[in-house]
Amino acid sequence: MNQTERIVTEFVYCLLVSGGKMTAPVLYYLPPSPPCRSILLLAKMLGLEFELKIVNILEGEQLKPEFVAMNPQHCLPTMNDEGLVLWESRAILSYLVAAYGKSDELYPTDIRVRALVDQRLQFDLGTLYQRLTDYYFPTMFIGAPLDEGKRARLTEAVGWLNVILEGREFAAADHFTIADLTLLVTVSQLEAFGLELKPYKHVRAWLERCKEHMTPYDYEELNGSKAILLADMFKAKMNLSTPST
């Protein structure tokens, strides 16, 4: 095979692997954001390269007309894959596995297993991660005092996850799926914030299992360190809001 033939062969192979796509998907994101972190971790697992564009929400870049025209909710992450614009990280996770995954391992096609994966994804979106943001984010972003009622609702949700994980190695299947990925990002953020996980033995065992599974995919760089960064922002706000004596 001469050099020209080799180049053409490699080009065709790349097209086949990428589903015929010529350009990388664009990901609008902010590195410390937990939902954005889940997308970056999955991309690393899939060997997918994004064109990354940071959107600085503290400077209101998400409100620029061109961004709002693309995503009227102006939230992160937002992905544009050759004109297909998606937001909501769990929807993006499902799409990426379907579009770029080499197997159905991360999002099984067995309808009963997939139903469990979808349920766990929705549990994270509407309950666990929602209660995390309800409790921590008002303090972190506007310096509001912590609400113990919201903390009770958060620990209630962690308790539900603990029950879900009883007798299970992973959240939805007998192996790691995107349900574990999104829950891992949420629970690791709770750990970084300092939420006491000692009462939840199934959560703790699962968390360590998932961290070990994700270590080869730059877990510490993409998620662990960013969880600490977000926690440091929260702790700094707490110190500012606590009167000195």
N, C-alpha and C positions, 0 to 999 in steps of 0.2 A: 504494500500500500504506500503510495507516494504521499508527500506532505499535503497536497490539496485534498486528496481523498480522505486523509485522516482528519483534516479540519472540518470537512463536510460531514463526516460520520459523527464527530463529536458534537457538532451543531445540531444534527438531527436527534441525537441521543438526548441532548439538553432539552430540546423541544418536547420530546416524548415524556421525559421525567416531569417537566413543568406543565404538562397538559397543553402544550402549544403556546404558552404565554411567553411574550417577548420581554415584558417588563416586570420588575419586582413589585409586589403590593406595597402601597404606601401606608405607613402607620403613623398617625398623629397621636402623640403620647407625652406623658411626663414620667420620668424614670421612677420617682418614689411612689407613684400611684399603684395601689394593690391590683386593681383590674388590669392596668397596663403591664404590670409585672407578670401576670399569668399568661398574657399573649406572648411576651418575649420568651418566657420559659418554653412554651409550646413550640414556638418557632425554632428554638435551639434543638428540641427533641426531633422535629421534622426535618432539620437541616435546611430551613427556609430563611432566605435573606430578605429583610424588609428594606425599603427606602424609609429611613427614620426621620421624622420631623417633630422636634420638640415644640409643644405649645405651652407657653408660660401663662398659666391661668392667673397668677398673681399680678401680671401686667395686663390682664384682660384680652390676651391674644385670641382666646376662644370666641370672643364677641366680634371679631373682625368680620365685615360683611361677606368676604369670600368663604370663611369657615362656616358661618351661619347658613349660607346658601347651600353648602354641602351637607351640613348636619344642623337642622333647626333647633335641636336640643342643646347644641354646642357643648357636648360632653366628651370626655376621654375615657378609653381609647376610641378613636374612629379609624376605620380602615377603608382604603379605596383600592380595590383590586380590578383594574382596567374598567372602571366605571361602576362596579358594584360597590356601593358605599354601605358599610355596616357600622353601627355602634352597638353598645351593650356587649361587654366582654365575653359573656358566656355564649352569645350567638356567634361571635367571631371565632371562639374556640371550636364550636361545632362545625362551622364552615371550613375552617382551615384543615381540620382533620379529614373532612370529606373531600376537599379539593387537593390536598397535598400529602395526605397520609399514604403510606405504602401498604397499610393493612387497616383492619377495623379494630385493632387492639385498644386504641385510646377511646374509641366511641363505637362500641360493638353494634353490629347490625341485628343481632338477636333481639327481637322486639321486647322481650321481657327484661333482658339485661339493660337494653337502652332505656326502657321506661324508668328503671331505677337510677341510671345515670342522669336522666333528665330531671327526675324528682330531686336528686341531690343538688344538681345545678340550681334548681329553683329554690331549694331550701337555703342555699348559700346566698343567692341574690335577694330573696324577699324576707329572710329571717335572720340568719347569722351575720352576714356582712351588713345588712341594714341596721341591725341592732348595734353592731360595732360603730358604725358611723353616727348613729343617734347618740351614743354615749360619749365618744371621744372627740368627734369633729367640732362640735360647738365650742369646746374649750380650745382646741388647737387652732381654729381659724378666727374666732372672735373673742376668745378669752372668757367665755361663759363659765360659771361654776359647774362642777360635775353634778349630775342628777342621779342620786342613789336609786331612784325608781327605774331609771333607764339601765343602771348597772344590774339591777335585779333581773330585768328582762333579758339582758345580754347573757348573764350566767345561766338563766333558764334555757336559752338556746344552746349554749355549750353543753348543758346537761342532756338535751335532746340528741345532740350529736354523739355524746358518749353512749347513749342507749342504742343509737343506730349502729355504732361500731362494735358493739358487744358481739363476740363470736366471729368477727370479721377481720381479715387482714387489711382489706381496703374498703372504700366507702360503698361501692356499688357492684363490683364484680370480684372475681378471685384474683384480679391483677389490677395494676394502676391504670386509671382512666382519667379523662378530663374532669370528672367529678372530684377525684382526689386532688387534681392540680389546683382547681379554684378554691377548694376548701383548705388546702395546704397554705395558700397565700393568705387567706383570712386568718387561720389559726396561728400561723407564724407571726402575723402582725399583732394578734392579741398577746402572744408570748412576749414580743418585743415591748409592747405597751406595759407589760408587767402584770397582766391578769393572771391570778393564781390558777394554775392548771393541775395542781396536785390532787384535788378531789376527783379528777376525771381520768382514771387510769387507762381506759380504752383510747381516749383521745391522745394521751401522752405517748402510748406505745405506737399508735398509728402515725403520729406526727414524726417520731424518730424514724419509722420505717419509710415514710414518704421523703424525708430529707435525704436519707441514704440513697433512695432510688433516684433522686434528682441531682445528686452530687456531680455526676459526670456531665451534667448539662448547665454548668456554670451557676449552680444554685446560689452560692454565696454572693457572687457578683451581682446577679440579676434580681435576687429576692432577699437573701439574708441581710446583706449590708443596707439595702434600701428600706427594709423593715425597721432597722435600727435608726436610720436617718429620720424616718417619719416619727419614730418614738422620741427621738431627741427633740424634734420640733414641739411635740406635745409636752414634754417635760420642761422645756424652756418656757412655754406659755404658763404652765403650772407654777413655775418659780416666780414669774412676773406677777401672777395673780395672787400669790401668797404674801401678805404683809410681813415685812421684816420686824423682828423684835429687838 
